[in-house]
Amino acid sequence: MQTTKGKTLQGKVVSNKCNKTITVSVTKYVIHSIYGKYVKKTLKCYVHDEHNECNIGDTVKIVNSKPISKNKHWHLVTIIELN
């Protein structure tokens, strides 16, 4: 079990095709600096899933960690909502 020492995000699983890796889409809304409208920003994170327990559509909580591979810098903390 990982400690929640780093930055914590919540997102939705969009892919689980790789072994021990899931792809999580984190969406947040920010205000545009000039127009003042809300703009949707999406961050795609590769997350280490040790036991291959996540499925597409699950809502998960992830935490930042040391680099595991070239693109993987996140660990799975918990599955918040199952699909």
Order of alpha helices (4+ residues) and beta strands (2+ residues): beta-beta-beta-beta-beta
